[in-house]
């Protein structure tokens, strides 16, 4: 590393990177040249050095690498990420060099998306994808920092969940025709559609009143079916109500063990959109709930389980959530009765406390649980309370008089 003065009076600091490539800049003042060289030296020593030429790669050039590296994504999630890239990220950032992406430009882009009426959740997904690509650039030492972090994001504006009552669920099943058993399993067991469609007859253990959820089948790009594990990558055993055991014994488990439990009329995988057009949407309209989706029956199952007295941990296991905290966050509105119970208990606690205080004030006795004996009440002299004051001994009286 060195600084040379050029014939035109400017200063040219230079250094060589870890690959032996020389880098240099020009400054009018030597102090500025030295400051720049010191910053480079510190970055090299702390391991935060970034080769300026590596930041010239475009966002689009790194996007494919980033998406290919997301090996933890399920097919449906990968398809959603690809759609966000194609629809929102690449049109704005695809041809922009990584080093040219600034925090302010990212914030302006997100504000523009919100201004066009894009939902808050969609804006957050777009920011998450761009931030993921730029985060990879930081880890690859193409950027020093991620300019998409710390931006202001719109609120989620979560849609209010719809919960059917047990009566509505029974009416929906009755109106669903060939989908009756599927509706009951969705509404009382809380399965996702991808899990229901992947169930086979052998997954039902009617003697133990359990259904084993270990597979899921999802539709990607509107046509391709992909088989895999459930959303949380784990298998779970879901309880079956006794009435549902009788229903399944008549309609499902009479077929060979490896057959799909809820197939299409052609014996293939039952696709969500086909089932909705065939019988689900009509059944929803019949009970006065137009626009109801099969996934909302999962919410219904959670509400019915909680109403029946199931604890949070049991509901978490039934639904296949990663943690009980996730169940509480997602269905906090279902626990309002618990808040009412807390208020009632506080009322009872205060009433009992007020009663004990009133008894104490009337009897001048200690509160319940105190080990001190009742205190004798003495008359007051000249406005001064003399409770518990012992009379002076003759010796003390003489000492006080002498003083």
C-alpha positions in Angstrom: 0.0 0.0 0.0 1.3 3.4 -0.9 0.4 7.0 -1.9 2.1 8.7 -4.9 1.8 12.3 -5.9 1.0 12.7 -9.6 2.4 15.5 -11.9 -1.0 17.2 -11.9 -0.8 17.5 -8.1 -3.3 14.8 -7.2 -2.6 11.9 -4.9 -3.0 8.3 -5.9 -3.3 5.7 -3.1 -3.1 2.1 -4.2 -3.2 -1.4 -2.7 -3.4 -5.0 -3.8 -6.2 -7.3 -2.8 -5.9 -10.9 -1.7 -5.7 -12.0 -5.3 -2.8 -9.7 -6.1 -5.0 -7.3 -8.1 -4.1 -3.6 -7.8 -6.8 -1.0 -6.8 -6.2 2.7 -6.9 -8.1 6.1 -6.6 -7.2 9.7 -7.0 -7.7 12.5 -4.5 -6.9 16.2 -4.5 -5.7 16.2 -0.9 -3.3 13.8 0.7 -5.3 13.6 3.9 -8.3 12.2 1.9 -6.1 9.7 0.2 -4.6 8.5 3.5 -8.1 8.2 5.0 -9.3 6.0 2.1 -6.2 3.9 2.4 -6.6 3.5 6.2 -10.3 2.4 5.7 -9.2 -0.2 3.2 -6.4 -1.4 5.5 -8.9 -1.7 8.4 -11.4 -3.7 6.3 -8.7 -6.1 5.2 -7.5 -6.7 8.7 -11.1 -7.2 10.1 -12.2 -9.4 7.3 -14.9 -7.0 6.0 -13.0 -6.1 2.9 -15.2 -5.9 -0.3 -13.7 -6.0 -3.7 -15.4 -3.1 -5.6 -15.4 -4.9 -8.9 -17.5 -7.8 -7.4 -20.3 -5.3 -6.6 -20.7 -4.6 -10.3 -22.8 -7.8 -10.8 -26.4 -7.0 -11.3 -29.2 -8.0 -9.0 -30.7 -10.2 -11.7 -27.4 -11.9 -12.2 -27.4 -13.0 -8.5 -31.1 -13.7 -8.2 -30.9 -17.1 -9.9 -28.0 -18.2 -7.7 -30.0 -17.1 -4.6 -33.1 -18.9 -5.6 -31.2 -22.1 -6.5 -29.6 -22.1 -3.1 -32.9 -22.1 -1.2 -32.9 -25.8 -0.8 -35.0 -25.6 2.3 -38.0 -24.3 0.5 -41.0 -26.5 -0.4 -42.1 -26.5 -4.0 -45.0 -24.2 -3.4 -42.9 -21.7 -1.5 -40.2 -21.8 -4.3 -42.9 -21.1 -6.9 -44.1 -18.1 -4.8 -40.6 -16.7 -4.5 -40.1 -17.1 -8.3 -43.4 -15.3 -8.9 -42.4 -12.4 -6.6 -39.0 -12.2 -8.5 -40.7 -12.1 -11.9 -43.5 -9.8 -11.0 -41.9 -7.2 -8.7 -38.2 -7.5 -8.1 -36.6 -8.1 -11.5 -38.6 -5.4 -13.4 -37.2 -2.8 -11.0 -33.8 -4.2 -10.0 -32.8 -6.8 -12.5 -30.4 -4.6 -14.5 -29.1 -2.6 -11.5 -25.6 -3.3 -10.2 -25.5 -4.5 -6.6 -23.3 -1.6 -5.6 -25.8 0.9 -7.0 -28.7 -0.3 -4.8 -29.2 2.2 -2.0 -31.3 2.2 1.1 -33.2 5.2 -0.1 -34.0 3.7 -3.5 -35.3 0.5 -1.8 -37.6 2.6 0.4 -38.9 4.6 -2.5 -39.6 1.3 -4.4 -41.6 -0.1 -1.5 -43.5 3.1 -1.2 -44.3 2.9 -4.9 -45.6 -0.7 -4.5 -47.8 0.4 -1.6 -49.1 3.4 -3.6 -50.2 1.1 -6.4 -52.5 -0.7 -4.0 -50.3 -3.8 -3.4 -51.3 -5.5 -0.1 -49.0 -5.0 2.9 -48.2 -8.8 2.9 -47.2 -8.7 -0.7 -45.0 -5.6 -0.2 -43.2 -7.4 2.6 -42.7 -10.5 0.4 -41.1 -8.3 -2.3 -38.8 -6.7 0.3 -37.9 -10.1 1.7 -36.9 -11.5 -1.7 -34.7 -8.4 -2.5 -33.2 -8.5 1.0 -32.4 -12.2 0.5 -30.5 -11.5 -2.7 -28.6 -8.6 -1.2 -27.9 -10.6 1.9 -26.2 -13.2 -0.3 -24.2 -10.4 -1.9 -22.9 -9.4 1.6 -22.0 -13.0 2.4 -20.2 -13.3 -0.9 -18.3 -10.0 -0.1 -19.8 -8.2 -3.0 -21.4 -5.7 -0.7 -20.3 -4.4 2.7 -23.9 -4.0 4.0 -27.4 -5.0 3.0 -29.2 -1.8 1.9 -32.7 -3.5 2.1 -32.5 -3.9 5.8 -34.1 -1.5 8.2 -36.6 -0.1 5.7 -40.1 0.9 6.8 -42.7 -1.7 5.9 -46.5 -1.4 5.7 -48.7 -3.2 8.2 -49.9 -6.7 7.5 -53.6 -5.8 7.6 -54.4 -9.4 8.4 -57.8 -10.5 7.2 -60.2 -11.4 10.0 -60.6 -15.2 10.2 -64.0 -16.9 9.7 -65.0 -19.7 12.1 -68.0 -21.9 11.5 -70.1 -23.2 14.3 -70.6 -26.9 14.8 -74.1 -26.5 13.3 -72.8 -24.7 10.2 -70.1 -27.3 9.7 -72.7 -30.1 9.9 -74.8 -28.2 7.3 -71.8 -27.7 5.1 -71.0 -31.4 5.1 -74.6 -32.3 4.4 -74.7 -30.0 1.4 -71.3 -31.2 0.1 -72.6 -34.4 -1.4 -69.6 -36.5 -2.4 -67.4 -34.3 -0.3 -69.1 -34.9 3.0 -66.4 -37.0 4.6 -63.7 -34.7 3.4 -65.5 -31.7 4.9 -65.8 -33.4 8.2 -62.1 -34.4 8.3 -61.1 -30.8 7.4 -63.4 -29.2 9.9 -62.8 -31.5 12.9 -59.1 -32.5 12.4 -57.7 -29.3 11.0 -55.7 -30.8 8.1 -54.4 -28.7 5.3 -55.8 -29.4 1.9 -52.4 -30.7 0.7 -52.4 -33.2 3.6 -56.0 -34.3 3.0 -55.4 -34.9 -0.7 -52.3 -37.1 0.2 -54.1 -39.3 2.7 -54.3 -43.0 1.9 -56.6 -45.5 3.5 -53.8 -47.1 5.5 -53.2 -43.7 7.2 -56.4 -44.2 9.3 -56.3 -46.3 12.5 -59.9 -46.4 13.5 -59.2 -48.6 16.5 -57.0 -46.0 18.1 -59.1 -43.2 16.6 -56.1 -41.6 14.9 -55.1 -40.4 11.4 -51.4 -40.3 10.5 -50.4 -37.2 8.6 -47.0 -37.9 6.9 -47.4 -36.8 3.3 -48.6 -33.7 1.4 -49.2 -33.2 -2.3 -49.3 -29.7 -3.7 -50.1 -28.2 -7.1 -47.3 -26.0 -8.6 -47.7 -23.6 -11.5 -51.4 -24.6 -11.8 -50.7 -28.1 -13.2 -47.8 -30.0 -11.8 -48.3 -32.1 -8.6 -45.4 -32.4 -6.2 -45.3 -34.9 -3.3 -43.4 -34.3 -0.1 -43.7 -33.9 3.6 -46.2 -31.7 5.4 -45.5 -28.0 5.8 -43.4 -28.4 9.0 -41.5 -31.4 7.5 -42.8 -33.6 10.4 -45.3 -36.4 10.7 -48.1 -36.1 13.3 -50.9 -38.2 14.7 -54.3 -36.4 14.7 -57.2 -37.5 16.9 -60.5 -38.6 15.3 -63.8 -37.9 17.1 -65.9 -41.1 17.7 -68.6 -40.0 15.3 -66.0 -39.5 12.6 -64.7 -43.0 13.1 -68.1 -44.3 12.2 -68.4 -42.0 9.2 -65.0 -43.1 7.9 -65.7 -46.8 8.5 -68.7 -46.5 6.1 -67.1 -44.4 3.4 -63.3 -44.6 3.4 -61.6 -47.6 5.0 -63.6 -50.2 3.0 -61.1 -49.8 0.1 -57.5 -51.1 -0.4 -54.9 -49.7 2.0 -52.8 -47.9 -0.6 -55.7 -46.2 -2.4 -56.2 -42.4 -1.9 -58.7 -41.8 0.9 -60.3 -38.8 -0.9 -59.7 -39.3 -4.6 -61.2 -37.4 -7.5 -64.1 -39.1 -9.5 -61.4 -40.4 -11.8 -59.4 -41.9 -8.9 -56.6 -39.3 -9.1 -55.5 -36.7 -6.6 -58.3 -34.4 -5.5 -57.3 -30.9 -6.5 -58.5 -28.0 -4.5 -59.9 -25.9 -7.4 -61.7 -29.0 -8.9 -63.3 -29.8 -5.6 -64.4 -26.2 -5.2 -66.0 -26.0 -8.6 -67.6 -29.4 -8.2 -69.2 -29.2 -4.7 -67.5 -27.1 -2.1 -68.4 -23.6 -3.3 -72.1 -24.6 -3.9 -72.2 -26.0 -0.4 -70.8 -22.8 1.1 -73.4 -20.8 -0.7 -76.1 -23.1 0.5 -75.3 -22.4 4.2 -75.0 -18.7 3.6 -71.2 -18.4 3.6 -70.3 -17.6 0.0 -66.5 -17.3 -0.6 -65.7 -19.8 2.2 -62.5 -21.7 1.4 -61.4 -25.2 2.4 -58.5 -23.7 4.4 -61.0 -21.8 6.6 -62.2 -25.2 7.9 -58.7 -25.6 9.4 -59.5 -22.4 11.4 -62.9 -23.9 12.3 -61.2 -27.0 13.7 -59.0 -24.9 15.9 -62.0 -22.9 17.2 -64.1 -26.0 17.9 -61.2 -27.8 19.7 -60.6 -24.8 21.9 -64.3 -24.4 22.6 -64.4 -28.1 23.6 -61.7 -27.4 26.2 -58.5 -28.5 24.4 -55.3 -26.8 25.7 -52.9 -24.9 23.5 -50.4 -27.7 23.3 -53.0 -30.2 22.1 -54.2 -27.8 19.4 -50.6 -27.1 18.3 -50.0 -30.9 17.9 -53.3 -31.4 16.1 -52.6 -28.6 13.6 -48.9 -29.3 13.1 -47.7 -25.9 14.2 -44.0 -25.6 14.9 -44.7 -24.3 18.4 -47.4 -23.5 20.9 -46.4 -19.8 20.7 -47.3 -19.9 17.0 -50.7 -21.3 17.8 -51.4 -18.6 20.4 -50.3 -15.9 18.1 -52.4 -17.2 15.2 -55.6 -17.9 17.3 -55.3 -15.3 20.1 -58.8 -14.2 19.4 -60.2 -17.6 20.3 -59.0 -17.2 23.9 -61.2 -14.2 24.9 -63.1 -16.5 27.3 -59.9 -16.9 29.2 -59.6 -13.2 29.6 -63.2 -13.1 30.9 -62.2 -15.8 33.4 -59.2 -13.7 34.5 -61.5 -10.7 35.1 -64.0 -12.8 37.1 -61.2 -14.2 39.3 -59.9 -10.7 40.0 -63.4 -9.6 41.0 -63.6 -12.5 43.5 -60.1 -11.8 44.8 -60.9 -8.1 45.5 -64.2 -8.9 47.1 -62.5 -11.4 49.5 -59.8 -8.8 50.3 -62.3 -6.1 51.0 -64.2 -8.4 53.4 -61.1 -9.2 55.4 -60.2 -5.5 55.6 -63.7 -4.6 56.8 -63.5 -7.3 59.5 -60.2 -6.0 60.7 -61.4 -2.4 61.0 -64.4 -3.5 63.0 -62.6 -5.7 65.5 -59.1 -4.1 65.5 -57.7 -7.6 65.1 -54.9 -8.5 62.8 -55.6 -9.8 59.4 -56.0 -13.5 58.9 -52.6 -15.3 59.0 -50.9 -12.7 61.2 -49.1 -14.1 64.3 -49.2 -10.9 66.3 -51.7 -10.8 69.2 -54.5 -8.2 69.2 -53.3 -4.7 70.4 -55.0 -3.1 73.4 -56.5 0.3 72.5 -55.4 3.0 75.0 -57.1 6.4 75.4 -55.5 9.3 73.7 -54.0 12.3 75.8 -53.9 15.8 74.3 -54.6 14.4 70.8 -51.6 12.0 71.0 -52.4 8.3 70.7 -50.9 6.4 73.7 -51.6 2.9 72.4 -49.0 0.4 73.7 -47.0 3.1 75.7 -45.7 1.7 79.1 -45.7 4.1 82.1 -42.3 5.6 83.2 -40.4 3.9 86.0 -39.6 6.1 89.1 -35.9 6.2 88.0 -36.8 7.5 84.6 -39.2 10.1 86.1 -36.4 11.5 88.3 -34.0 11.6 85.3 -36.5 13.4 83.2 -37.2 15.9 86.0 -33.5 16.6 86.4 -33.1 17.3 82.7 
